């Protein structure tokens, strides 16, 4: 069932009992990304889901650059930006990957979360998406990075030099396996 929440001045529509409701609570109520935002910041948001982070960050910064490949999620964030009159979000309807190109993207893989997958053919649950390397976004004056890409952060940040302009990063990481734990430590 579609519900509407109003938090401060933000209008957020979500499906009750889904991860949409969880993300609303996580970002707009619990403030799990306690950035020290400045009006001049350019924030790179990797994994925008349906827009809670944009509603939280965009009014406080110069620009939010968002990257999300799932068409349904893109439509929802566009609706949230429109109904909240938020103009300073640049949308990239692509995935961030280790390289620019094309990749398979699983809808509902990784324990119910979306993410890049390898060696799979397109199906109803696997779509082909365009990818942009993380370094592509460093042509912009990025000052902050928020990353929630369901375990993919290990690959995209490996061997990447973060520009000096970036003064704050918040990354969600996964450590369900010993291998992920080792990658987490390297990251």
ZAMIBA-166324 format. One record per residue (C-alpha): residue number from 1; x, y, z. Coordinates in nm, 3 decimals. Layout:
BEGIN
+-----+---------+---------+---------+
| pos |      xx |      yy |      zz |
+-----+---------+---------+---------+
| NUM |       X |       Y |       Z |
...
+-----+---------+---------+---------+
***
This chain:
BEGIN
+-----+---------+---------+---------+
| pos |      xx |      yy |      zz |
+-----+---------+---------+---------+
|   1 |   0.000 |   0.000 |   0.000 |
|   2 |   0.138 |   0.340 |  -0.099 |
|   3 |   0.174 |   0.574 |   0.197 |
|   4 |   0.286 |   0.934 |   0.233 |
|   5 |   0.508 |   1.066 |   0.511 |
|   6 |   0.586 |   1.430 |   0.580 |
|   7 |   0.908 |   1.477 |   0.774 |
|   8 |   0.998 |   1.840 |   0.836 |
|   9 |   0.890 |   1.987 |   0.503 |
|  10 |   0.972 |   1.676 |   0.293 |
|  11 |   0.701 |   1.470 |   0.128 |
|  12 |   0.804 |   1.107 |   0.083 |
|  13 |   0.589 |   0.834 |  -0.075 |
|  14 |   0.672 |   0.472 |   0.003 |
|  15 |   0.531 |   0.122 |  -0.007 |
|  16 |   0.442 |   0.017 |   0.347 |
|  17 |   0.627 |  -0.289 |   0.479 |
|  18 |   0.906 |  -0.275 |   0.220 |
|  19 |   1.267 |  -0.162 |   0.209 |
|  20 |   1.130 |   0.177 |   0.099 |
|  21 |   0.984 |   0.224 |   0.449 |
|  22 |   1.315 |   0.113 |   0.604 |
|  23 |   1.518 |   0.359 |   0.392 |
|  24 |   1.282 |   0.642 |   0.486 |
|  25 |   1.343 |   0.570 |   0.856 |
|  26 |   1.717 |   0.511 |   0.811 |
|  27 |   1.788 |   0.835 |   0.625 |
|  28 |   1.521 |   1.090 |   0.717 |
|  29 |   1.442 |   0.989 |   1.076 |
|  30 |   1.757 |   0.820 |   1.211 |
|  31 |   1.994 |   1.043 |   1.006 |
|  32 |   2.235 |   0.755 |   0.951 |
|  33 |   2.454 |   0.973 |   0.726 |
|  34 |   2.560 |   1.255 |   0.962 |
|  35 |   2.757 |   1.456 |   0.709 |
|  36 |   2.885 |   1.800 |   0.796 |
|  37 |   2.716 |   1.961 |   0.495 |
|  38 |   2.817 |   2.303 |   0.365 |
|  39 |   2.622 |   2.511 |   0.110 |
|  40 |   2.913 |   2.478 |  -0.136 |
|  41 |   2.933 |   2.096 |  -0.120 |
|  42 |   2.899 |   1.875 |  -0.426 |
|  43 |   2.787 |   1.534 |  -0.300 |
|  44 |   2.823 |   1.212 |  -0.496 |
|  45 |   2.553 |   0.964 |  -0.393 |
|  46 |   2.618 |   0.611 |  -0.516 |
|  47 |   2.301 |   0.407 |  -0.473 |
|  48 |   2.015 |   0.653 |  -0.442 |
|  49 |   1.734 |   0.394 |  -0.412 |
|  50 |   1.417 |   0.606 |  -0.426 |
|  51 |   1.544 |   0.941 |  -0.307 |
|  52 |   1.544 |   0.969 |   0.072 |
|  53 |   1.908 |   1.081 |   0.076 |
|  54 |   1.840 |   1.347 |  -0.189 |
|  55 |   1.552 |   1.487 |   0.018 |
|  56 |   1.788 |   1.498 |   0.317 |
|  57 |   2.100 |   1.641 |   0.148 |
|  58 |   1.992 |   1.857 |  -0.148 |
|  59 |   1.850 |   2.150 |   0.055 |
|  60 |   2.180 |   2.177 |   0.245 |
|  61 |   2.433 |   2.162 |  -0.042 |
|  62 |   2.510 |   2.308 |  -0.383 |
|  63 |   2.457 |   1.988 |  -0.584 |
|  64 |   2.386 |   1.620 |  -0.533 |
|  65 |   2.505 |   1.390 |  -0.812 |
|  66 |   2.318 |   1.061 |  -0.793 |
|  67 |   2.381 |   0.728 |  -0.960 |
|  68 |   2.112 |   0.456 |  -0.977 |
|  69 |   2.046 |   0.204 |  -1.258 |
|  70 |   1.703 |   0.062 |  -1.163 |
|  71 |   1.433 |   0.221 |  -1.384 |
|  72 |   1.157 |   0.186 |  -1.122 |
|  73 |   1.376 |   0.353 |  -0.858 |
|  74 |   1.465 |   0.632 |  -1.102 |
|  75 |   1.098 |   0.704 |  -1.165 |
|  76 |   1.030 |   0.724 |  -0.791 |
|  77 |   1.318 |   0.960 |  -0.719 |
|  78 |   1.214 |   1.186 |  -1.006 |
|  79 |   0.865 |   1.199 |  -0.852 |
|  80 |   1.012 |   1.284 |  -0.509 |
|  81 |   1.229 |   1.560 |  -0.655 |
|  82 |   0.930 |   1.703 |  -0.840 |
|  83 |   0.679 |   1.701 |  -0.552 |
|  84 |   0.941 |   1.853 |  -0.319 |
|  85 |   1.061 |   2.111 |  -0.576 |
|  86 |   1.426 |   2.007 |  -0.549 |
|  87 |   1.620 |   2.134 |  -0.854 |
|  88 |   1.985 |   2.071 |  -0.758 |
|  89 |   2.011 |   1.695 |  -0.817 |
|  90 |   2.190 |   1.561 |  -1.125 |
|  91 |   2.064 |   1.213 |  -1.210 |
|  92 |   2.272 |   0.940 |  -1.373 |
|  93 |   2.050 |   0.645 |  -1.460 |
|  94 |   2.345 |   0.407 |  -1.466 |
|  95 |   2.539 |   0.185 |  -1.229 |
|  96 |   2.876 |   0.273 |  -1.086 |
|  97 |   3.125 |   0.000 |  -1.163 |
|  98 |   3.493 |  -0.068 |  -1.170 |
|  99 |   3.493 |   0.021 |  -1.540 |
| 100 |   3.268 |   0.215 |  -1.775 |
| 101 |   3.071 |  -0.005 |  -2.012 |
| 102 |   2.784 |  -0.251 |  -1.967 |
| 103 |   2.714 |  -0.504 |  -1.693 |
| 104 |   2.445 |  -0.737 |  -1.563 |
| 105 |   2.248 |  -0.600 |  -1.271 |
| 106 |   2.040 |  -0.827 |  -1.049 |
| 107 |   1.709 |  -0.700 |  -0.921 |
| 108 |   1.670 |  -0.853 |  -0.576 |
| 109 |   2.003 |  -1.032 |  -0.555 |
| 110 |   2.231 |  -0.997 |  -0.249 |
| 111 |   1.966 |  -1.102 |   0.004 |
| 112 |   1.690 |  -0.892 |  -0.149 |
| 113 |   1.903 |  -0.598 |  -0.259 |
| 114 |   2.000 |  -0.498 |  -0.611 |
| 115 |   2.356 |  -0.514 |  -0.740 |
| 116 |   2.600 |  -0.588 |  -1.021 |
| 117 |   2.645 |  -0.958 |  -1.088 |
| 118 |   2.880 |  -1.155 |  -1.308 |
| 119 |   2.830 |  -1.425 |  -1.572 |
| 120 |   2.453 |  -1.407 |  -1.602 |
| 121 |   2.220 |  -1.371 |  -1.895 |
| 122 |   1.935 |  -1.114 |  -1.882 |
| 123 |   1.610 |  -1.246 |  -1.732 |
| 124 |   1.313 |  -1.082 |  -1.561 |
| 125 |   1.535 |  -1.037 |  -1.253 |
| 126 |   1.860 |  -0.950 |  -1.433 |
| 127 |   1.891 |  -0.646 |  -1.658 |
| 128 |   2.178 |  -0.509 |  -1.859 |
| 129 |   2.283 |  -0.163 |  -1.745 |
| 130 |   2.537 |   0.095 |  -1.847 |
| 131 |   2.814 |   0.148 |  -1.596 |
| 132 |   3.039 |   0.443 |  -1.527 |
| 133 |   3.366 |   0.404 |  -1.342 |
| 134 |   3.390 |   0.588 |  -1.011 |
| 135 |   3.671 |   0.798 |  -1.157 |
| 136 |   3.426 |   0.936 |  -1.417 |
| 137 |   3.262 |   1.144 |  -1.145 |
| 138 |   3.587 |   1.305 |  -1.034 |
| 139 |   3.561 |   1.549 |  -1.325 |
| 140 |   3.312 |   1.727 |  -1.095 |
| 141 |   3.431 |   1.910 |  -0.780 |
| 142 |   3.311 |   1.633 |  -0.545 |
| 143 |   3.350 |   1.719 |  -0.176 |
| 144 |   3.153 |   1.433 |  -0.017 |
| 145 |   3.072 |   1.074 |  -0.113 |
| 146 |   2.788 |   0.858 |   0.018 |
| 147 |   2.798 |   0.497 |  -0.102 |
| 148 |   2.539 |   0.226 |  -0.041 |
| 149 |   2.575 |  -0.023 |  -0.327 |
| 150 |   2.524 |  -0.354 |  -0.150 |
| 151 |   2.879 |  -0.484 |  -0.135 |
| 152 |   2.993 |  -0.335 |  -0.466 |
| 153 |   3.194 |  -0.065 |  -0.289 |
| 154 |   3.489 |  -0.302 |  -0.251 |
| 155 |   3.544 |  -0.328 |  -0.626 |
| 156 |   3.473 |   0.031 |  -0.727 |
| 157 |   3.706 |   0.184 |  -0.469 |
| 158 |   3.988 |  -0.064 |  -0.528 |
| 159 |   4.286 |   0.106 |  -0.695 |
| 160 |   4.105 |   0.443 |  -0.717 |
| 161 |   4.265 |   0.765 |  -0.604 |
| 162 |   4.013 |   0.983 |  -0.426 |
| 163 |   4.062 |   1.351 |  -0.517 |
| 164 |   4.184 |   1.589 |  -0.247 |
| 165 |   3.858 |   1.782 |  -0.283 |
| 166 |   3.672 |   1.494 |  -0.109 |
| 167 |   3.672 |   1.576 |   0.262 |
| 168 |   3.413 |   1.327 |   0.389 |
| 169 |   3.287 |   0.981 |   0.292 |
| 170 |   3.022 |   0.751 |   0.438 |
| 171 |   3.014 |   0.397 |   0.301 |
| 172 |   2.787 |   0.110 |   0.392 |
| 173 |   2.986 |  -0.211 |   0.375 |
| 174 |   2.894 |  -0.578 |   0.391 |
| 175 |   3.092 |  -0.826 |   0.599 |
| 176 |   2.876 |  -1.137 |   0.578 |
| 177 |   3.169 |  -1.353 |   0.465 |
| 178 |   3.534 |  -1.381 |   0.562 |
| 179 |   3.629 |  -1.254 |   0.213 |
| 180 |   3.409 |  -0.945 |   0.259 |
| 181 |   3.568 |  -0.890 |   0.601 |
| 182 |   3.915 |  -0.889 |   0.444 |
| 183 |   3.797 |  -0.652 |   0.167 |
| 184 |   3.644 |  -0.428 |   0.433 |
| 185 |   3.977 |  -0.409 |   0.615 |
| 186 |   4.161 |  -0.317 |   0.290 |
| 187 |   3.900 |  -0.055 |   0.204 |
+-----+---------+---------+---------+
***
